[in-house]
Amino acid sequence: MKIKWYGHSAFGITSANGVHIVTDPYTVGAYDGALGYKAITDRADVILQSHDHPDHAGGRVPGNAVVLRDAGVHKVRGVEFRALATDHDASGGRERGSNTVFVFAVDGVTVAFMGDIGHVLTAEQAATIGPVDVLFVPVGGHFTVDAAGATAIAEQLHAKVTFPMHFKTPACGFPIAAVEPFLKNKPRVDRPGGAEVELTPETLAGPRVIVLDYAG
């Protein structure tokens, strides 16, 4: 499995047989230019959309992708996606609406993409998701869980590899935190350099955090 970070919460996940999944493709220049990541130019077979805010939806991605938004079980290109309804805030969605979490397996590796989750998981939600190998979780706070909340989610799901997302970078003008608070006291943090990494059995031995550079 190969992972590429385009920026914000947009990742490309490519299976060994070439199925390419893109998460939350942003609208370039959203929020009056506050989101400065470049356009995604890689083809997508499947797009996972956690909610409909412009920094997570509306981005044009090459290819004729199937877009998944709703809770339920979906099977596309041989991959089964379990989509769970959660909230974008800690007030039952009253502040910022709903959020969809996607759980799926690629190359025998269980992946959870948390979207813009705004709360730690309930015991029932954590049990429904189950332990995961790879976790994509927002860490910047303000609009989502913060470093402490993201750490709690990683622990709830016994994540082996965690990719932080939705944090402050030079291309993101949002009032959110940088990645460093989340990295504090983590047992292992890898910064491979560049926007892409290939996961290996050694990588998946975990636990570890992998921080990628954004592609655009």
N, C-alpha and C positions, 0 to 999 in steps of 0.2 A: 504494500500500500504506500502510495506517495501522497504527501500533504503539501499544499501550497497556500500561503497566506496572501490574499490580494489586498487586505486592509480591513480595519474595523471588525465586522463579524463574518466577512466573506472569505471562505476557504474553498479550495479545490481538493477533492478527495478522489484519487484515481486507483481503481482496482487493478489487479494483475492482468485481467483480461480486457482492460481498457475502458471500463465504465467510469464516466467522469461525473461526479456529484458536486454541485456548487451550492454553498450555503449563503443565504441572505445577501444576494447581490445588491449593492447599494446604488442609488441614483447618483451619478457623478455630479458633484457640485451642489448636493442637497443642502438645504438650510442656508441659502444665500452664500454658498461657497465655503461654509464651515467644514464640510466634508470634502477634503481635497485629494482623495485617492483617485488613481487613474482608472480608466475604463478596463473592464475585464475582457480580454481578447481570446481566451481559451474557450473551446467548444464545451457545452454542457449537455449531458444526457438527462440529468435529473436536477431540478432546482428545489431546494428546501427553503421555504419562506416562513419564518417564525411569526411574523405579524406584518402589517401593511404600512409601517412608517417608512419614509423615503430613504433613510439610511440603512434599510434592510430589505427594501422591495423596489421594484421598478427599474432596476439596472438591466440594461440590454446585454445579453450574453449570447454569443454565437451558438448556432445549433438549434434543433427543434426539440427543446427539452420539455419533459413533463414536469409541471410545477405542482408541488405538494404543499398544501396550506392547512388542511383541516385535520382534526383529531380522528384517529381510527387506524386501521391497518391497510397499507398500500403495498402492492408488489409491482416494481418497475425494473425492467432489464435484469430480472433474476434476483433482485435485492428486495427483501421485505423491510418496510419501514413502519415502525410503530410510532404514531404521533399522539402525544399526550397534551391535554389542555392544562395550562398553568396560567400564572398572572404576571403582568409586566411590572407589578408593584407589590408592596406588602399589605395592601388594603383590599385584597380580593378583586383587583382590577378596576377599582373605582377611580383611580388617578390616571392610569395610562392604558387601561384595557387588558386584553388577553395576550397570551404568548403560547406558542406551540413548541414543545420539546420533541426532538426526533431521535429515535433509538434504532440502530440498524447494525448489521454485520457485513463487513467487507473483508474478503480473504480470511475468514475465520476470526476476525478481530471485531469485538463489540464496541460500537461507537455511540456516544451520546452528544448531541448538539443542543445546547441549552437556550439558544436564541437570546432574547433580552429578558431572561427571567429576573424577577424583582424580589424574590424571597427564597429562603432555604426550603428544601423539600419537606413535605410532611412525611411521616413514617410510611404511610400508604403509598405515596408517590415514589419514594425511594425503593420500596419493595417491588413496585410495579416495574420500575426501570431495571433494578437489579445491578449487580456489580458490572463495571465497564472496564474495558481495556484503555480506551482513548476518550478523553473528555474535552469538549470545547466549551469554555465557560467565560462569561463576562466578568471583569474584575474592577472596572473603573468607578463603580458607584454612581450616585446621583440619579441616573435613569434605570439602573440595574442593581443587582447585589454588588457590594463593595468587596475589598480584599478578604475581609473576615467571612462574609457570606459565601464567596466563591470557594474559600478554603473548606468551609463546612460542607458544601455540596460535594467537593472532591472526596472528602472523608466519608460522607454518606454513601457514595457510590463506589468506594474503594478503588478509585481510579489509579491505573498504573502509569499512564502518561496523560498529563494535562497541558492543553494549549490555551493560554490566556488570550482573551480578545476583548474588544470594546474598551480600550484604554487610550489615554492621551498619547498622541504622537505628533510630530511636526505637521502631519497632514490632517490632523483632526483638531478642530477649534472648539470642541465641546467642553463644558465645564466639568470634566471628569478627571479622575486620578490617572497617573502614569502606572506602569506595570510594577514598579519597584516595591510598593507596599505589599503586593501579593506575593512577591518572591521572598520576602523576609522570613527567615527560619525554615525555609523549605529544604529538605534533605539533599536534593540534587536539582540544579538548574543548568540546563544545556542551552547554549546560544550558538547554534551551528554556523551562523552567518548565512545570509541570503534568505530567500523567501521559501525555499523548498527543502523538504527532508523526506527520506525514505525510511519507513519503520521496519525494523528487523526484530527477530526474536530477542536479541540482547537489549534493544531499546525497550521492548515491551516487558522486560523483567521488572522495571520500575521499582519503587515509585519515582517519578521525575517530572519536572516541568520543562517544556521546550518552548523557548521564545524565538519566534521567527522574525525576520525583517519583512516589512510589507513590500509587495511587488510594485505597487503603484501609488 
